[in-house]
Every structure is written in C-alpha cells, then in structure tokens.
Amino acid sequence: MIVYTLDPLEDPRWRELVARHSLASVFHTVEWLTALHQTYGYEPVAFTTSEPGAALQDGVVFCQVRSWLTGRRLVSLPFSDHCEPLVASVERFRSIAAHLERVRGDGHWDYVEVRPRSGVMDGASNATPAERYWAHQVDLRPSEETLFAALHKDSIQRKIQRADREGLVYEEGRDERALRAFYELLQMTRRRHQLPPQPLQWFRSLIAGFHEALKIRLARHGGRPVAAILTVRHRDTMVYKYGASDEAFHPLGGMHLLLWKTIQEARSAGCAALDLGRCDLDNAGLATFKERWGAARSDMTYWQYAPRHVAAGALRKYAIQGVKRALDHAPAVCRVAAGRFLYRHAG
C-alpha cells in the first residue's frame, strides 16, 4: 500500500478521524497538537494509507522533534501518556509501520518512537521495545455509592472525609487566577521531584485550545491553595493530566477531595472512565495510590525503530538525572527558565 503524509493541523480530515475513531484520545486532538506546536515548536505530521481527498480510514500521528541536544526524531507523541495508532486493520498498520522503518533507515530521523496503549505494535517487524509503564483507569459506570465503597477505606475514604471536616473549599476554573494558583503549586511539586516546571505557555495553550473541556480544580484552606489538578475531558473519558500540592497541607486530604470531586462530576456528565495516566514500573507507591481509587492497571510499552546504538530512553533518563543535580538548590526563576529551555529537547 502507498503511504501518504498530511498535516493534521491543516487537513480537516484528521479532526474527522479523531471524532469517530473508537481508539482516539485527547492526545490525538488538534487542540493537543496545537499546544505542542505553539509551546515547543514541534511540527505535527500524520501518515495514512488513504489517498489525498478521500476520507481517512487510518492515521498515525507524530511530532517532528529536531534537537541538537537529543537528536532528530519522530515521536508519537511528546508529553503524551499514550497515542494509539488509529488503524482500520493489521495490514494497513503494517504498511504504515514499514514506511516508518524505511523513513528512519533513509537517514531522515535518528529514530522513530510509537507510544500505543494496546499491543498493536507486537507484530511490527524490526520495532524494539523502548520503555515500559503501567497505565491506570477507573471505570465510572458503576453507581457513585459503589465507586465510593471501592475506595481504600483508610487511605482514601478517610482522607476525603478529613478534607470535609477541615473545611477545604473546592473550586474550579481556567482563568488567570486559577492558572496562577495551579502554577505556584506546580513549582513546589516539581521542586520536590528535583525537576523544572513545565513552561507556563504550555498550560496557556491547553486552556486556549480546550476551553470548557479543561478544568483547573483547586482545594483551598483558609483561602490558600493547597492542592490542584488539571483535567481534560475527551468524549466519554475524563483525563487527569497534572497534579500539584503544598506538602505542608498533605494531611488535610486536598488531593483526595479533588479526585473524588472529579469522579463525581465526570460520572454525572456521562463519562465512562477516568484516565489516571502512566506510572513508572519502579514507582510502586504511585501505582498503589492509583489502585486504591479502584483503578485497573494495564501494561504499556513504547516502541522504537532505531539503530542498535541508540538508547533514547536511557539518554533521556541520564539527562534528567543531570538536570536534577544542577537544579537541586537553584532559585525558582532559574528552574522556570530551565524548564522553558529543556522541555523542547525532551519530547
């Protein structure tokens, strides 16, 4: 089969494919791709077996990342927990996969990375596993009473009840006040993790693109923001993408209040699932926390077409460790500046 390329930001067929394909997620959307392009300069491109002008039957979307620091690569997709190839059949996917391998082999790119949620890549020739994660998702179809009963009694239910007793106030929005409160908490959280915060422009671009589908959810104690999460709804799935908190107020249960409010609202709005994102295999504490919310765990593997000497995942992890050491005692302004510089290379 002939494989064609298209610009998903300009070709209206991409938006139509995402709207109707059962495996499409928030990460396939034009809004997400636009935010990646506006913030980091990545150029989106999609590959399809559908002829120009014909309705798309399939498509695999990438961002073109050109970095003097981490190389030239196609990634599907940067800063996205998963990005399933939107294919109609195994045969069509193999045609696209063979094309990607040829493009990489011709020297256009150092490597090509695909981040599916399913095992669609298992039959792809010459693709090698790159990184493995756990994915977690909560089924929201049971009743609210059933969902609450499934929560871990000590570490989740009692925390929600504690937040209520402490008088934590829940609010939501996407205006400048909400964004600033969220970003201040994010800087605290990233500092604890010895990482720079994502650029503020990234969140501005997401808000501008998703509008009412995106919410910043805040928990306040005495008027002070103590926890915040950012969620985006796509069709019948609510996606929890970012969380931040003030460590001094963790015992009050702010994050627990926010997640429970998200579950309640998502279920009432007709959502069937809450996507809690990915988790490193060595982060057992985070995996346990998510599973205590009733989330089901599944394996997720990222795949690469790359020469044998390229170990992109190891390279990124090595770079991250270097950043952690360099920023350990850096002031906030330096950490923000480092985030603006480094994340466009991380992808």
C-alpha positions in Angstrom: 0.0 0.0 0.0 1.1 3.6 -0.7 1.5 5.7 2.5 0.7 9.4 2.4 1.5 12.2 4.7 -0.8 15.0 5.9 -0.7 18.0 8.2 -3.2 17.3 11.0 -3.4 21.0 11.9 -4.5 22.0 8.4 -6.2 18.9 7.0 -9.8 18.8 8.3 -9.9 15.0 7.7 -7.7 14.5 10.8 -10.2 16.1 13.1 -13.0 14.0 11.5 -11.0 10.8 12.0 -10.3 11.6 15.7 -14.0 12.4 16.2 -15.2 9.0 15.0 -12.4 6.5 15.8 -13.0 4.4 18.9 -9.4 4.5 20.0 -8.8 8.2 19.6 -7.9 10.0 22.8 -7.3 13.6 24.0 -3.7 13.2 22.8 -4.8 12.8 19.2 -6.8 16.0 19.1 -6.0 19.1 17.1 -6.1 21.1 20.3 -3.3 18.9 21.9 -1.2 19.0 18.8 -1.6 22.8 18.5 -0.4 23.2 22.1 2.7 21.1 21.4 3.4 23.2 18.3 2.8 26.6 19.9 4.9 25.8 23.1 7.7 23.6 21.8 7.8 24.3 18.1 7.2 20.6 17.2 5.7 20.1 13.7 2.9 17.5 13.7 2.7 15.0 10.8 0.4 12.1 10.2 0.8 9.0 8.0 -2.2 7.3 6.3 -3.0 4.8 3.6 -5.9 6.9 2.5 -5.5 8.8 -0.7 -5.5 12.6 -0.7 -9.0 13.9 -0.8 -10.5 10.6 0.4 -11.9 10.2 3.9 -9.3 8.9 6.3 -9.6 5.3 7.1 -6.5 5.3 9.3 -3.7 7.5 10.6 -0.7 7.5 12.9 0.3 11.0 14.1 3.7 12.1 15.1 5.6 15.3 16.1 8.8 16.1 14.4 11.4 16.9 17.1 14.6 18.4 15.9 17.1 18.9 18.7 20.8 19.4 18.7 20.7 18.0 22.2 18.6 14.8 21.9 18.6 14.2 18.1 16.2 14.3 15.2 13.2 12.0 15.8 9.6 11.3 15.1 7.6 10.8 18.4 4.0 9.7 18.7 3.6 11.9 20.8 5.8 14.0 23.1 4.5 14.7 26.6 1.6 12.3 26.0 0.9 9.3 28.1 -0.1 7.2 25.1 -1.1 7.7 21.5 -2.7 4.7 19.8 -2.2 4.2 16.1 -5.7 4.9 14.6 -5.8 2.0 12.1 -8.6 0.0 10.5 -6.7 -3.3 10.0 -3.5 -5.1 10.8 -2.5 -4.9 7.1 -2.8 -1.2 6.9 -0.9 -0.7 10.1 1.9 -2.9 8.8 2.1 -0.8 5.7 2.5 2.4 7.8 5.0 0.7 10.1 7.1 -0.5 7.1 7.1 3.1 5.8 8.2 4.5 9.1 11.1 2.0 9.1 12.1 3.0 5.6 12.0 6.7 6.5 14.2 6.1 9.5 16.6 3.9 7.5 17.0 6.5 4.8 18.6 8.8 7.4 15.8 11.3 7.8 15.5 10.6 11.5 17.7 9.2 14.2 14.8 7.1 15.5 11.0 6.8 15.4 9.0 6.2 18.6 5.4 5.0 18.9 3.6 5.1 22.2 0.5 2.9 21.9 -1.7 1.9 24.8 -2.5 -1.6 23.3 -0.4 -4.3 21.9 -0.8 -3.2 18.3 3.0 -3.0 17.8 3.6 -6.6 18.8 3.5 -7.7 15.2 5.5 -4.9 13.8 8.8 -6.1 12.2 12.0 -4.6 13.5 10.4 -2.4 16.1 12.0 -2.9 19.5 10.6 -2.2 23.0 11.9 1.1 24.3 10.2 1.9 27.7 7.6 0.2 29.8 5.0 1.8 32.0 1.7 1.0 33.8 -1.4 2.7 32.8 -4.3 3.2 35.2 -8.0 3.8 34.5 -11.1 4.0 36.7 -14.4 2.5 35.4 -17.0 5.2 36.1 -20.0 3.2 35.0 -21.0 1.8 38.5 -23.1 3.9 40.8 -21.5 6.6 42.9 -22.1 4.6 46.1 -20.4 1.6 44.5 -17.4 3.7 43.4 -17.0 5.2 46.9 -17.3 1.7 48.6 -14.4 0.5 46.3 -12.1 3.2 47.6 -9.4 2.1 50.1 -11.1 2.8 53.4 -8.1 4.1 55.4 -6.0 6.0 52.8 -8.8 7.3 50.5 -12.2 7.3 52.1 -11.0 8.8 55.4 -8.9 11.4 53.6 -12.0 12.6 51.7 -13.9 12.8 55.0 -10.9 14.6 56.6 -11.0 17.2 53.9 -14.6 17.8 54.6 -14.1 18.2 58.3 -11.2 20.6 57.8 -13.4 22.8 55.7 -11.4 22.6 52.5 -13.1 24.6 49.8 -13.3 23.2 46.3 -13.3 25.5 43.3 -12.7 25.2 39.5 -11.9 27.4 36.6 -9.4 28.2 33.9 -8.9 32.0 34.3 -5.7 33.7 35.1 -6.3 33.5 38.9 -6.8 29.7 38.8 -3.8 29.2 36.5 -1.5 31.2 38.7 -2.6 29.3 41.8 -2.1 26.0 40.0 1.3 27.0 38.7 2.6 28.1 42.1 1.7 24.7 43.5 3.3 23.0 40.4 6.6 24.8 41.0 6.5 23.5 44.6 5.8 19.9 43.4 8.4 19.9 40.7 11.0 21.2 43.1 10.3 18.3 45.5 10.9 16.0 42.5 14.0 17.9 41.6 12.6 18.8 38.1 11.9 22.1 36.5 8.3 23.1 35.9 6.7 22.9 32.5 6.6 26.3 30.7 3.6 28.4 31.7 2.9 28.9 28.0 2.1 25.1 27.8 -0.8 25.5 30.1 -2.0 28.7 28.5 -2.0 26.9 25.1 -4.0 24.0 26.5 -6.6 26.3 28.1 -6.9 28.3 24.9 -7.5 25.2 22.9 -9.7 23.1 25.0 -11.9 25.8 26.6 -14.6 24.3 28.8 -13.3 20.8 28.3 -10.3 21.7 30.5 -10.6 22.5 34.2 -8.2 23.5 36.9 -9.5 22.2 40.1 -8.3 23.8 43.4 -8.6 22.9 47.0 -8.2 25.9 49.4 -7.7 26.0 53.1 -8.4 29.4 54.7 -8.3 30.9 51.2 -4.8 29.5 50.5 -4.4 27.0 47.6 -3.2 23.7 49.0 -3.8 21.3 46.1 -4.6 21.5 42.4 -5.2 19.2 39.4 -5.7 19.8 35.7 -8.2 17.6 33.9 -9.4 17.5 30.3 -12.5 15.7 29.0 -12.5 13.9 25.7 -15.7 12.3 24.7 -16.6 9.8 27.4 -13.2 9.9 29.2 -12.0 12.3 31.8 -8.2 12.6 31.8 -6.3 13.6 34.9 -3.1 15.0 33.5 -1.3 17.2 36.1 -1.4 17.4 39.8 0.3 19.7 42.3 0.2 20.4 46.0 1.7 22.1 49.0 3.4 19.4 51.1 2.7 21.2 54.4 -1.0 20.6 53.9 -0.9 17.0 52.7 -2.6 15.6 55.9 -5.7 17.7 55.1 -6.6 15.5 52.1 -6.7 18.2 49.4 -5.7 15.9 46.5 -8.2 13.3 47.7 -11.0 15.9 47.7 -10.1 17.0 44.2 -10.0 13.4 42.7 -13.3 12.5 44.3 -15.0 15.7 43.0 -13.6 14.8 39.6 -15.0 11.3 39.8 -18.4 12.6 40.9 -18.6 15.2 38.2 -17.3 13.0 35.4 -19.8 10.3 36.2 -22.7 12.7 36.4 -21.6 14.2 33.0 -21.8 10.7 31.4 -18.1 9.8 31.3 -17.4 6.1 31.4 -13.7 6.3 32.5 -11.2 8.4 34.4 -7.7 8.1 32.8 -5.1 8.4 35.6 -2.2 8.3 33.2 1.0 6.4 33.2 3.3 5.3 36.0 6.9 4.2 36.1 7.4 0.5 36.9 9.7 1.4 39.8 7.2 3.8 41.3 5.2 1.3 43.4 3.9 4.0 45.7 2.2 5.9 42.9 0.8 2.7 41.4 -0.7 1.7 44.8 -2.2 5.1 45.3 -4.0 4.9 41.9 -5.2 1.4 42.6 -6.6 2.4 45.9 -9.0 4.6 43.9 -10.3 1.4 42.2 -8.2 1.9 39.1 -7.3 -1.1 36.9 -3.7 -1.5 35.9 -2.5 -2.4 32.5 0.9 -2.8 30.9 2.0 -0.2 28.3 5.1 -0.4 26.1 6.7 2.3 24.0 8.3 1.0 20.7 11.2 2.3 18.6 12.6 2.0 15.1 16.2 2.8 15.8 19.8 1.7 15.1 21.1 -0.6 17.8 23.4 2.0 19.3 20.6 4.4 20.1 19.1 4.1 23.5 16.8 7.1 23.6 15.1 6.3 26.8 18.4 5.8 28.7 19.6 9.1 27.2 16.6 11.0 28.4 16.9 9.5 31.9 20.6 10.3 32.1 19.8 13.9 31.1 17.1 14.1 33.7 19.5 13.0 36.4 21.9 15.7 35.3 19.2 18.3 35.5 18.2 17.2 39.0 21.7 17.6 40.2 22.1 21.0 38.6 18.8 22.4 39.9 18.8 20.9 43.3 19.4 24.3 45.0 18.6 26.7 42.2 16.1 29.6 42.8 12.6 29.4 41.3 13.4 31.8 38.5 16.3 29.6 37.3 14.1 26.5 37.5 11.4 28.1 35.4 13.9 29.3 32.8 15.4 25.8 32.7 12.0 24.3 32.0 11.5 26.7 29.1 14.8 25.6 27.6 14.9 21.9 28.4 11.4 20.6 27.7 11.6 21.4 24.0 14.5 19.0 23.8 12.9 16.3 26.0 9.9 15.4 23.9 
